[in-house]
Amino acid sequence: MIRVNGLALGLDFTGEDLLRAAAKKLRLPVSAVKDLRLVKKSVDARKKTDVHFVCSAELSIDGSESRILSRLRDRNVLPVTPYHYQLPQGAAPEVPPVVVGFGPAGMFAGLVLAQCGQRPVIIERGQPVEERERSVQAFWKEGRLDPESNVQFGEGGAGAFSDGKLTTGTGDSRIRKVLEELAAAGAPQEILVDAKPHIGTDRLPGVVKNIREQIIALGGQVRFSTKLVGLREKNGWLTGLELEGPGGVEWLPCRQAVLAVGHSARDVFALLDSLGLPMEPKAFSVGVRIEHPASLINRAQYGSFAGHPALGAADYKLHRRLPNGRGGYTFCMCPGGTVTGAASEPGGVVTNGMSPWARDGENSNSALLVGVGPEDFGAEGPLAGVEFQRSIEQAAFRLGGGAYLAPAQRTADFLEGRPTTAFGGVLPTYQPGVAMGEIAPCLPAFVVESLRQALPELGRQLKDFDHGDSVLTAPETRSSSPVRVLRDESLQCPALGGLYPCGEGAGYAGGIVSAAVDGIRAAEAVVNGHCIG
């Protein structure tokens, strides 16, 4: 097979256009190209007068492929071997491995373990995704928070109520395994081709449910409303887990446990700290959600091509080094989406963003963040970042007047330091609702200063990003885990053999795909027998 990259095609290109472009790149007649398929598609919007797609295709040809490659000597034409993930090989242990948490990391750890015949037991503190959706809607519409089943906790993890973005900066080959499994479970097939793939909040629940059913069909178990409350060990090796579920507290024999609890499992972090397991505070980011009209972002990114059906809602990714020495950047951008309540503890306000597959909402939003580190937390110890997050969330709850209303302010008012008394051309979408006024009182002063510096800087990078009527909703505090649970080269906790911290919660991932990849790596380590002592 040959891969041809860098094929520039119009927004309305057809399969015939792709064929002709590939043949031209190879300097071959169209008739010589066989088995052509599109494998990657991205938007090139650098010139607003010429917005187009850049595509890659894989194909075979009549004749000697090596001769063609030698003749062309083109870095955009190269040989390719079809991807195939090789499952690790290992006998099923007498005591099945346990996966703690059923977000992306736990889900893919459990899936690979099940595919290897390991019969994993997966425990999830929250509810199945169908029931979890009802809990989340009750919070968004009525302000009734279930601390065990919410945007952070439950089947699918925090990613189940997001844009379902599948982008990552890592180059791990396992990414393809993740995408193929998601597509096989019902995700749109476009995720296998799009350079910036996403699933959408409306389609994610069905995908998650299908993966769960596959794990069960392969001999695994998934136990909901069951959380980890204790660990048992002997001679430095894991021997059991204390679980709390519908039937009360029980001890489950366990020699191998993948710890994939997500970035908001603060009680689990406290448990690990109380047991003296090695952890450290980790840098993360805090800030706000910023909303613009989707049409404004579309025009800024696509110019006169904005609104073309092949493009959909535009995204962006912005970053600037600020005059005060900190970094200000956008994260988790949700085109045509909404801002949502994402609290997991009573008495705290947390914001997040999500988009449906169609990305057809009136507004677009993203996190607007400032990096923070242990030097900012005002305390020592592994859990200092957790307390830093919590203090902001509780301050926002008080500022919003309770009932989980989020403080919200027009950008122009925020920059001028005056309360908002009326919204302009952008109405906030946050549920359960907003408290109009000021956002600064719930944020650390250095974060406020940094956001005020970042907005005009980013406005020069993306036209009208700092538009006066855009809306800031506070706070965004759960951008990533505030702790890192240390592990060694075998991916185990160095103080407790058989415990495999992984994913975003343990501090080794940042998003659905990277967390899923880390879960696969943990499953491989379990199957390969690193925990045998």
N, C-alpha and C positions, 0 to 999 in steps of 0.2 A: 504493500500500500504506500501511496505517496500523500503527503499533506502539503497543501498549497495555502499559504497565508497571505494576508495583505491584499485581498481582492476588494477593490472599491466598487460599490454597487449603489444604485439609487434607492430611494425609500420604497419604491414600488417594484423592486426587482422580483423576477420570477425564477423558477428552476432553470429555465432555458438561459436566462441571463447569467446565472451562476455557472452553468456548463460552458458557455462561450468565454467567460472571463477566465475560468480555470484552463481551458484549452489554449487560450492566447498566452497565458503565463508560461505554459509548458511548450509553447511554439509547436503545437500539434493540431491536426484537424479535430473537429468536434467528434467525429466518428471513432477516434482512437481512445476516447475517455470512457471508462466503464465504472459502474457501481459508485457513482458520485453521490456524496451526501454532505450536507452542511453540518459543520461541527462547532462553529463559533461565530457569533455575530455581535458586533458592538457598534455604537453610534460615534461618529466623528463629527463633533459640532464645533471644532476650533474656528472654522470660518462660518459665520452666521449666514453667508450668502451661498454656502455649499455644504449643507448638512446631509450626510450620507452614511451608509453602513460600510463597515470594514469586516469582511468575512473570511473564514477559513473553511476549506473543504478537504475531505479525504476521498481518494479515488484509486482505482487501478487503471492500467493502460495496456493496450496491446503492445507486445514487444518487451524489450529489456528495460526495466525500471532503473537499474543501476547505470545503464548507458545514458538514459535521459538525465539522471541526476548529475552524472559526470559532465555531460555536455553543457548543462545550464549553469552550474556553479552559482546558484542563487540561494541566498540564505533563507528566502521565503518558500523554498521548495525543498523538502527533506523527506527521508524515509520515515515511516511510522509503523509501529507494531500495535495492533489493537490491544487496549487495556484489558487486563484480567487480574482480578484480586485473588491471591492465593490464600485460602484459609490456613491458619496455623494448625499443626497436627499435634494431638495429645489425647491420651486416654481420659475418659470421664472420671473424675474423682469420686470416691465413695460418698463424701459430703459435698453436695453441689455448691458452687460459688454463689455468693450473694452480691447483688448490685443494689446499692443504696441510692435511690433517686432515679426518676424516670423522665428527666429532661433529655436534651440531645446527647450528652455524654453517656448517661445511664442507658438510654434507649439503644444506642449503637453498641455499647459494651454488651448489653443483654442480647442484642440481635446476633452479634458475632459469636458469643458464647453458645447461644442456642444452635446456630448453624454448625458449630463444631461438636455438637452432641453433648455439651456440658450440663444441660438441664438447669440453667440458672434460676435462682429465686430472686425476684426483683421486688423491692419494697418501695412504696411511694407514700409519703405522708398525706398527700392530697387525694382528690377524687379522680375517677375516670373522666376523660375529657368531656363526655356528654353531660355528666353531672356538674363538672367543674364550670362549664359554660353557664349553667344556671346560677351558680354561686357568684361568678364574676358579674353577670348581668344584674343580680340583686344588689351588688355593691355599687355599680355604676349608676343604676337608676334610683336606688333607695338609700344608699349610704350604709348598707348592712354588710360589715366586713366579717368574713369567716377567716380566722387566722391560720387555718390549716388548708384551706382551698380557696385560692385567689389568683391574681395575675402572676405571682411568684411561685406558688406551690400547687402541684397537681400534675396529672399526666401531660407530658409535652414540655414541662418546665416553663420558664418565662418566655421562651421563644414562641410558644403556642399563641400568645396574644401580642404579636408584634407584626412587623411587615413580612416576616418570614424570609428575610434577606439571606442569601446563601453565598455572599461574598466573603473572602478572607485573604489576608496578605500572605498566608503561608503557601508553600509550594509542594506540600506533601502529596504523594501520588494517591493516598487514600481518599482524597477529596472526590475522586471519580467514583469510588465505592459508595460514598455517602450520597452523591447525586443520583446514581443509578438505583440505589435502594429506595430513595424518596420517590423517584419517578415510577418505579415498579409498584409502590404503595399508593399511587393515585395522584401524585403531584403533577402539575402540568409538564408535558414533555419538553416545553421550551427551556426548562432549567438545564437541560443537557447541552443547550446551544448558546443561550444568552450569556454575554460576558458579565452581566450583573443580574444573576438569576434571583427570583423571589417566588414564593408560593402564595402568600396572602393569608391574612388571618381567617378568612372565610373558608379556605381550603385546607388549612393545616389540621384541624381536628380530625377530618376523615383520614388523612395520611397517618397521623399518630395512631389512631385506632387500628388501622390495617397492619401497622408494624407490630403493635401489641398482639394482635391475633396471630401473626406469623410466629412470634416468639412462643406463644402458647402451643401452637400446632407442632412446633419442633420440640416440645417437651419441657418448656420453661414455665414458670409461674409468675404471675404479677399480682401482688397483694397491695391493695389500696388502703388508705386511711390507717397506715402503719408507719410509725416513725422510729428512728434510732434514738435510744435514750441511754445506752450503756455499752461498754465493750468489756470482754473478758479475755485474759491472756495468760500464758504459761511460758516461762523462760523466754520472754520476749517475742512470742509468736501468738497470733490471734487464735482463740479457741471458740469464741461465741459472741453473739450480739444480743443485747437486751432491747427488745422491741415493745412498743406500746401501740396496741391496735384495738379494734372493736371488742375483742374478748378480754382485754386487760393487758397486763405485762407478762411477757414470756421471754425465755432464753432460747435462742436458736443456735445450735452448734454450727460453727463456721470457721474454716481455716483460710478462706480467701474471700475478701470483700473489696469490691470496687466502690470507692467513696465518691459519688457523683451528685452531691447535694445541692449544687447551685450557689449563686453568690449571695443569697438572702437567708441561708440557713444559720442564723445567728446562734440559735440554741446548740446546734451541732458544733460550731466553732468554740463555744463556751465549754462544751463537754470535752473536746479534744484538749483545750487549754488546761482544764482541771485535771486531766490525766497526765499532763506533762509532755504531751506529744509535740514535737518540734514544729513551730509555726512562727511566722514573722508578719508584721504589718506590711502592707503593700500599697504602693502608689495607685491612685485611681483618679477619677475626675468628678466634679460636681458643677452644677449650674442650673439651667432652665430649659424649657421647651420653647422654641420660637415658631410661630405660625405666620405664614403668608398666604395670599391667594395663590392657588395652584397656577392660575393663568399668568401671574407675575413671574413666577419661577420659570414657567414654560417659555415666556418671551425672552427672559434674560439668558436662557440657555440655548434656545433654538431660533431666535429671531423670527423672521417671517415664516419659518417652517413650523412654528408652534401650532399645535392642534392637529397636525398630520396624524391620522389614525395609526400609522406604523410606529410612531414614536411614543405615544402615551404620555403620561405625566413625567416631567423632567426631574432629575435628581441633582444633587451637588455634594461636594465634599471639600470643605474649606479649612484652612489652617493659617494662623499667623503668629509669629513671635511678637510679643507685646512690649511696649516701652518699659513696663515694670519687670521685664525679664521672664515672665510666665508665658505659657502658650495658651492661646484661645482657639478652639476648633469646633467643628460640627461633627455629629456622630449619630448613627442610627437614623438616617434621613428617611422619612416616610412620605413619598409623593402621593398626593390625593388621599391623605389619611386623616386621622384624628389623634388628639392627645387624650390619654386615658389615665385614670387612677390606678396606681400599681402598689398600693400599700399592702404590707403583710403583717404589720403590728398595729394593735389599737393605739389611737392617739398620735398617729404620724401620717403625713401627706407625702406621697411619692408620685411623680409623673413618669409616663412613658409614652411611646408613640406606636401606632399600628396603621396598617393599610390593608384593604381587601385586594384580591388578585387584580381586579380591574383598575385599581388606583384612580377611581373616578370621583373622589370627594372634592368639595369646593376648595379646601385648604390643603396646603402641604406643610409639614413640620419636621423639625429635627431637634436633637439635643444641641444646645450651645454650651460648651463646657470649658472648664478651667482645670488644669492638672493640679492635684494636691498630693502631698507625700507625708511620710511620718513626721517630718519637721513641722507640719502644719496642724497636727492632731491635738496638740496641747496636753498630751499624756504619753506614758510609756506602756509598753507591753504589746503582745500580739493583737489584742482586740481594741487598740486605741482608735483605729480607723472605723470600726463598727460604731463606737460611741460618738465619733465625729459625725458620721452619717445620721445616727439617731437624733442627735441634738438639733440638726438642721430640720429633719422631718417633723420633730415635735414642735419646733418653733413655727414651722409653716402651718401646722394644725391649729395652733393657738392664733396665729395671725389671720387665718381663714375663718375663725369664729367657730370651729368645730364642725361636725357633720362631714368631715373630709373634704370641705371646699378648699380649692387651691388658690393661693394669692395670684392675681393676674394684673398686668399693667401694659399699657401701650408703650412701644419702644421709645417714642418721642418723649413721653412723660418720664420714663425711666432714665433716659439720658439727661433730662433737665432736672431730675430730682423732685418731681412733683407727683402727687397722687393722681391716678386716673379716675375721672368722674363719669366718663362715657367712652365706649369703644367707637372706633371709626369704621373704616371699610373692611375690617377683619373682625369677625366674631369668634371668640374662643370656643373650641369644641370639647374641652376637657369635661369628662364626667367623673364624679357626680355633679360638678358645677364649680364656678369660680367665685371668689370674693374680690371684687374690683377695688383697686387701691394701689398699694406699694408692695414690691417684692423684696426690697433691700433688707427690711428688718429680720427676715428669716435666714439670711445668708451671711456668711462671714464677710467682714469689711473688705478683705483682700480679693474675695471672689467678686463682690460688687464692683470694685475698682477695675478688675480685669475685664469683666463683661462690658463695662462702659468704654474701655479702651478697644475691646475686640470688635464691637458692633460697627463703628465707622471703618475700621481696618478691613473687615470682611466685606463691608459694603463697597469698597473699592475693588475687591476681588470679584464679587458677583453683584451686578447692578441691582440697586434697591434692596439689598439684603437688610440694610438698616432703615428701611422705610418706616416712617413715623407711625403708621397705623398697624404695623405688624404687632403681634401680641406675644408677650413673655409670660409663661406660666411656670410657677416655681413649686417645689424644687425638683431637679433631676439629680438623684444621688446614687442610683444603682447601676452606673455605667459599667462597672466591673467589680470583682471581689475586692474587699478591703484587706484580705489576708492571703497569705500563701502557706499552704500546708506542705511542708517540705517532704521531698521524696528523693530516693537515690537513683542510680543508673538503671536499676531493675524496676523502677516506677513504684517501689514500695516505700512506706514510711520507715526511715532508718531506725526508729525506736520500737517498731511493732511490725514484725514480718507478717506478710499476708494481707496487709492493709494497703490498698492502692488508691491514693488520692488522685483524682483526675478531674478534668473539665474546668469550667469557668469558676465554680465555687472554690476549688482548691488553688486557683490562681494560675492555671496553665492554658487558658483559652480565652477568647473574646468574641463570642458569637456562636450561632448555631453550628456552622460547618467546622470551625476549629475545635469546638467542644466535642462534636461527634467524632472527629478524627482522633482526639485524645482518648475518647472512650474506646475506640477500636484498638488503639495502642495498648491500653490497659487490659483489654480482653486478650490480646495476643500474649502479653506478659503472663497472665494467669494460665493460659493454655500451655505456654512453654515451660511452666513449672518453676518459675523463679521463687515461689513462696515455700518450696519444700525445704525444711530445716532439720 
